[in-house]
Amino acid sequence: MFTTGQLIFAICFVIAFVIIMVFAYKRDKKLHKKHFRGSLWILVGFLVFVGLLLLAKWLLKQ
């Protein structure tokens, strides 16, 4: 399906991308805590909302 060169390139790209993302996140960690304070509650609210939608779908299906 893929040539050996393409697989090697894909593996190297993924490794480099992950390393760069880790360094970028570590560098911006303090900034994230300052600007995105309370974002966990947004995630919790979203998950509860999706759960309620799935519950309503399940209840209406019966």
MARBA-315301 format. One record per residue: residue number from 1; z, x, y of N, C-alpha, C in turn; residue in one letter. Coordinates in pm, 1 decimal, padded with zeros to 6 digits, always signed. Each point is the difference from the previous one (the first is absolute). Example, Ala and Ser with C-alpha at 12.3 -4.5 7.8 and 13.67 -1.06 7.14 Angstrom:
<nodes>
<k: 1&nup: +00780.0&neast: +01319.0&nnorth: -00569.0&caup: +00000.0&caeast: -00089.0&canorth: +00119.0&cup: +00000.0&ceast: +00090.0&cnorth: +00120.0&r: a> $
<k: 2&nup: -00072.0&neast: -00035.0&nnorth: +00105.0&caup: +00006.0&caeast: +00082.0&canorth: +00119.0&cup: +00073.0&ceast: -00077.0&cnorth: +00109.0&r: s> $
</nodes>
This chain:
<nodes>
<k: 1&nup: +00000.0&neast: +00082.2&nnorth: -00118.9&caup: +00000.0&caeast: -00082.2&canorth: +00118.9&cup: +00000.0&ceast: +00087.2&cnorth: +00126.1&r: m> $
<k: 2&nup: +00093.5&neast: +00092.4&nnorth: +00008.6&caup: +00004.7&caeast: +00093.5&canorth: +00112.5&cup: -00025.1&ceast: +00140.2&cnorth: -00052.4&r: f> $
<k: 3&nup: -00058.2&neast: +00082.8&nnorth: +00085.0&caup: -00019.2&caeast: +00139.2&canorth: -00039.5&cup: +00132.1&ceast: +00074.3&cnorth: +00015.4&r: t> $
<k: 4&nup: +00006.6&neast: +00117.7&nnorth: -00059.0&caup: +00121.0&caeast: +00081.7&canorth: +00007.9&cup: +00031.2&ceast: +00036.4&cnorth: +00144.8&r: t> $
<k: 5&nup: -00101.1&neast: +00031.8&nnorth: +00076.5&caup: +00020.0&caeast: +00035.0&canorth: +00140.5&cup: +00057.4&ceast: -00116.3&cnorth: +00080.3&r: g> $
<k: 6&nup: -00047.4&neast: -00119.7&nnorth: -00027.3&caup: +00051.8&caeast: -00117.6&canorth: +00070.9&cup: +00146.4&ceast: -00025.0&cnorth: -00035.2&r: q> $
<k: 7&nup: +00035.4&neast: +00015.9&nnorth: -00126.6&caup: +00139.2&caeast: -00018.9&canorth: -00040.7&cup: +00091.8&ceast: +00104.0&cnorth: +00063.1&r: l> $
<k: 8&nup: -00043.8&neast: +00124.1&nnorth: +00002.8&caup: +00079.8&caeast: +00105.6&canorth: +00062.7&cup: +00017.6&ceast: -00029.5&cnorth: +00148.8&r: i> $
<k: 9&nup: -00107.1&neast: -00040.0&nnorth: +00066.5&caup: +00008.8&caeast: -00033.5&canorth: +00141.8&cup: +00096.2&ceast: -00116.3&cnorth: +00022.3&r: f> $
<k: 10&nup: -00007.8&neast: -00104.0&nnorth: -00081.9&caup: +00087.1&caeast: -00117.0&canorth: +00015.5&cup: +00146.2&ceast: +00038.0&cnorth: -00018.9&r: a> $
<k: 11&nup: +00028.2&neast: +00081.3&nnorth: -00099.8&caup: +00138.2&caeast: +00042.6&canorth: -00024.6&cup: +00051.6&ceast: +00084.1&cnorth: +00115.6&r: i> $
<k: 12&nup: -00079.4&neast: +00094.2&nnorth: +00046.8&caup: +00041.1&caeast: +00083.9&canorth: +00114.5&cup: +00019.4&ceast: -00084.4&cnorth: +00125.0&r: c> $
<k: 13&nup: -00086.9&neast: -00096.5&nnorth: +00021.4&caup: +00010.2&caeast: -00086.3&canorth: +00117.3&cup: +00127.6&ceast: -00081.4&cnorth: -00003.6&r: f> $
<k: 14&nup: +00031.8&neast: -00059.2&nnorth: -00114.4&caup: +00121.1&caeast: -00081.8&canorth: -00012.6&cup: +00124.2&ceast: +00085.0&cnorth: +00021.8&r: v> $
<k: 15&nup: +00003.2&neast: +00118.3&nnorth: -00058.5&caup: +00116.0&caeast: +00088.5&canorth: +00017.1&cup: +00016.1&ceast: +00039.0&cnorth: +00146.5&r: i> $
<k: 16&nup: -00108.3&neast: +00040.8&nnorth: +00065.0&caup: +00006.6&caeast: +00038.6&canorth: +00141.0&cup: +00040.6&ceast: -00118.5&cnorth: +00087.8&r: a> $
<k: 17&nup: -00053.0&neast: -00117.2&nnorth: -00028.7&caup: +00031.3&caeast: -00118.5&canorth: +00079.1&cup: +00148.1&ceast: -00034.6&cnorth: -00010.5&r: f> $
<k: 18&nup: +00054.7&neast: +00004.1&nnorth: -00120.2&caup: +00142.0&caeast: -00030.7&canorth: -00019.2&cup: +00087.6&ceast: +00101.7&cnorth: +00071.6&r: v> $
<k: 19&nup: -00034.0&neast: +00127.1&nnorth: -00009.1&caup: +00078.4&caeast: +00104.3&canorth: +00067.1&cup: -00002.6&ceast: -00020.2&cnorth: +00151.3&r: i> $
<k: 20&nup: -00116.2&neast: -00028.4&nnorth: +00055.7&caup: -00010.7&caeast: -00022.1&canorth: +00144.7&cup: +00079.1&ceast: -00123.4&cnorth: +00042.3&r: i> $
<k: 21&nup: -00005.3&neast: -00107.3&nnorth: -00078.4&caup: +00075.5&caeast: -00121.5&canorth: +00032.7&cup: +00150.7&ceast: +00025.1&cnorth: -00003.5&r: m> $
<k: 22&nup: +00047.5&neast: +00078.1&nnorth: -00096.5&caup: +00142.9&caeast: +00030.7&canorth: -00008.9&cup: +00043.7&ceast: +00079.0&cnorth: +00122.5&r: v> $
<k: 23&nup: -00076.5&neast: +00102.0&nnorth: +00038.2&caup: +00035.3&caeast: +00077.9&canorth: +00118.3&cup: -00004.4&ceast: -00084.6&cnorth: +00127.2&r: f> $
<k: 24&nup: -00099.0&neast: -00085.7&nnorth: +00011.8&caup: -00011.1&caeast: -00085.2&canorth: +00118.6&cup: +00117.3&ceast: -00096.6&cnorth: +00007.5&r: a> $
<k: 25&nup: +00040.8&neast: -00056.4&nnorth: -00113.2&caup: +00112.6&caeast: -00093.2&canorth: +00000.3&cup: +00129.2&ceast: +00072.4&cnorth: +00034.6&r: y> $
<k: 26&nup: +00021.2&neast: +00118.0&nnorth: -00056.3&caup: +00122.2&caeast: +00075.6&canorth: +00030.9&cup: +00006.5&ceast: +00034.6&cnorth: +00148.1&r: k> $
<k: 27&nup: -00113.4&neast: +00033.2&nnorth: +00058.8&caup: -00003.0&caeast: +00036.9&canorth: +00141.3&cup: +00031.4&ceast: -00119.8&cnorth: +00088.9&r: r> $
<k: 28&nup: -00044.9&neast: -00118.1&nnorth: -00038.3&caup: +00016.7&caeast: -00119.4&canorth: +00082.4&cup: +00120.5&ceast: -00084.8&cnorth: -00039.7&r: d> $
<k: 29&nup: +00083.8&neast: +00048.5&nnorth: -00089.8&caup: +00109.5&caeast: -00080.6&canorth: -00053.1&cup: +00095.6&ceast: -00046.2&cnorth: +00110.0&r: k> $
<k: 30&nup: +00035.7&neast: +00088.0&nnorth: +00091.0&caup: +00091.3&caeast: -00036.7&canorth: +00107.7&cup: -00062.5&ceast: -00105.4&cnorth: +00091.4&r: k> $
<k: 31&nup: -00126.8&neast: +00014.3&nnorth: +00027.2&caup: -00071.6&caeast: -00095.3&canorth: +00083.6&cup: -00008.1&ceast: -00137.0&cnorth: -00067.2&r: l> $
<k: 32&nup: -00018.1&neast: -00000.7&nnorth: -00131.4&caup: -00006.8&caeast: -00126.1&canorth: -00074.2&cup: +00133.2&ceast: -00074.8&cnorth: +00008.0&r: h> $
<k: 33&nup: +00109.8&neast: +00074.2&nnorth: -00012.1&caup: +00132.0&caeast: -00064.3&canorth: +00006.8&cup: +00023.1&ceast: -00062.6&cnorth: +00137.2&r: k> $
<k: 34&nup: -00054.5&neast: +00061.2&nnorth: +00103.9&caup: +00019.5&caeast: -00050.6&canorth: +00136.0&cup: -00084.7&ceast: -00124.8&cnorth: +00026.1&r: k> $
<k: 35&nup: -00125.4&neast: +00002.0&nnorth: -00036.2&caup: -00092.2&caeast: -00106.4&canorth: +00036.7&cup: -00008.7&ceast: -00113.4&cnorth: -00101.2&r: h> $
<k: 36&nup: +00030.2&neast: +00027.1&nnorth: -00125.6&caup: -00016.6&caeast: -00100.7&canorth: -00104.5&cup: +00133.6&ceast: -00045.1&cnorth: -00057.2&r: f> $
<k: 37&nup: +00101.4&neast: -00001.2&nnorth: +00084.7&caup: +00133.1&caeast: -00043.9&canorth: -00041.2&cup: -00006.1&ceast: -00149.8&cnorth: -00030.3&r: r> $
<k: 38&nup: +00052.3&neast: -00040.8&nnorth: -00114.6&caup: +00001.0&caeast: -00140.4&canorth: -00036.1&cup: -00123.7&ceast: -00047.4&cnorth: -00072.3&r: g> $
<k: 39&nup: -00092.5&neast: +00088.3&nnorth: -00028.7&caup: -00122.6&caeast: -00042.8&canorth: -00067.3&cup: +00025.7&ceast: -00039.4&cnorth: -00145.1&r: s> $
<k: 40&nup: +00110.5&neast: +00044.3&nnorth: -00055.8&caup: +00034.8&caeast: -00039.6&canorth: -00136.8&cup: +00019.1&ceast: -00150.8&cnorth: -00008.4&r: l> $
<k: 41&nup: +00057.9&neast: -00060.2&nnorth: +00104.4&caup: +00022.9&caeast: -00145.2&canorth: -00000.1&cup: -00131.6&ceast: -00077.6&cnorth: +00006.8&r: w> $
<k: 42&nup: -00100.1&neast: +00057.3&nnorth: +00065.1&caup: -00132.0&caeast: -00062.0&canorth: +00002.7&cup: -00057.1&ceast: -00003.3&cnorth: -00141.6&r: i> $
<k: 43&nup: +00015.1&neast: +00111.2&nnorth: -00071.8&caup: -00047.6&caeast: +00006.2&canorth: -00138.3&cup: +00074.2&ceast: -00100.1&cnorth: -00087.3&r: l> $
<k: 44&nup: +00131.8&neast: -00008.1&nnorth: +00014.7&caup: +00079.0&caeast: -00094.5&canorth: -00078.9&cup: -00044.6&ceast: -00143.5&cnorth: +00030.4&r: v> $
<k: 45&nup: -00018.0&neast: -00032.7&nnorth: +00128.0&caup: -00045.3&caeast: -00133.4&canorth: +00037.7&cup: -00136.2&ceast: -00032.7&cnorth: -00056.9&r: g> $
<k: 46&nup: -00089.7&neast: +00095.5&nnorth: +00001.7&caup: -00133.6&caeast: -00020.3&canorth: -00055.1&cup: +00006.8&ceast: -00025.8&cnorth: -00149.8&r: f> $
<k: 47&nup: +00080.1&neast: +00078.7&nnorth: -00072.1&caup: +00012.7&caeast: -00018.4&canorth: -00144.3&cup: +00063.9&ceast: -00134.6&cnorth: -00033.9&r: l> $
<k: 48&nup: +00097.9&neast: -00042.3&nnorth: +00079.7&caup: +00060.8&caeast: -00131.6&canorth: -00021.8&cup: -00103.4&ceast: -00109.7&cnorth: +00023.5&r: v> $
<k: 49&nup: -00079.7&neast: +00013.5&nnorth: +00104.0&caup: -00103.9&caeast: -00098.4&canorth: +00030.5&cup: -00101.4&ceast: -00010.3&cnorth: -00114.0&r: f> $
<k: 50&nup: -00045.2&neast: +00113.8&nnorth: -00049.4&caup: -00095.4&caeast: -00000.2&canorth: -00111.2&cup: +00065.6&ceast: -00061.0&cnorth: -00123.9&r: v> $
<k: 51&nup: +00126.3&neast: +00031.4&nnorth: -00022.4&caup: +00071.4&caeast: -00059.0&canorth: -00113.1&cup: +00009.9&ceast: -00150.3&cnorth: +00011.4&r: g> $
<k: 52&nup: +00025.5&neast: -00049.8&nnorth: +00120.2&caup: +00006.0&caeast: -00144.8&canorth: +00021.2&cup: -00136.5&ceast: -00065.3&cnorth: -00023.1&r: l> $
<k: 53&nup: -00105.1&neast: +00065.2&nnorth: +00042.3&caup: -00134.2&caeast: -00053.1&canorth: -00025.2&cup: -00029.6&ceast: -00006.8&cnorth: -00149.9&r: l> $
<k: 54&nup: +00036.8&neast: +00104.6&nnorth: -00071.7&caup: -00022.4&caeast: -00000.3&canorth: -00144.4&cup: +00085.4&ceast: -00106.6&cnorth: -00068.6&r: l> $
<k: 55&nup: +00122.5&neast: -00017.8&nnorth: +00047.2&caup: +00087.4&caeast: -00103.1&canorth: -00055.8&cup: -00058.1&ceast: -00138.8&cnorth: +00025.5&r: l> $
<k: 56&nup: -00048.8&neast: -00024.1&nnorth: +00121.6&caup: -00061.1&caeast: -00129.8&canorth: +00032.1&cup: -00122.9&ceast: -00023.6&cnorth: -00086.0&r: a> $
<k: 57&nup: -00080.0&neast: +00102.1&nnorth: -00019.5&caup: -00119.1&caeast: -00014.5&canorth: -00083.8&cup: +00040.0&ceast: -00035.1&cnorth: -00143.0&r: k> $
<k: 58&nup: +00099.9&neast: +00067.6&nnorth: -00051.5&caup: +00046.1&caeast: -00025.3&canorth: -00136.8&cup: +00057.7&ceast: -00140.5&cnorth: -00014.4&r: w> $
<k: 59&nup: +00077.9&neast: -00043.4&nnorth: +00100.3&caup: +00060.2&caeast: -00132.9&canorth: -00006.9&cup: -00105.2&ceast: -00111.1&cnorth: +00012.2&r: l> $
<k: 60&nup: -00100.5&neast: +00020.2&nnorth: +00084.4&caup: -00103.5&caeast: -00101.1&canorth: +00019.0&cup: -00096.3&ceast: -00005.9&cnorth: -00119.0&r: l> $
<k: 61&nup: -00007.8&neast: +00106.3&nnorth: -00075.3&caup: -00089.7&caeast: +00004.4&canorth: -00115.1&cup: +00054.8&ceast: -00083.4&cnorth: -00115.3&r: k> $
<k: 62&nup: +00129.8&neast: -00012.6&nnorth: -00008.3&caup: +00062.5&caeast: -00074.3&canorth: -00110.1&cup: -00005.1&ceast: -00148.7&cnorth: +00019.9&r: q> $
</nodes>
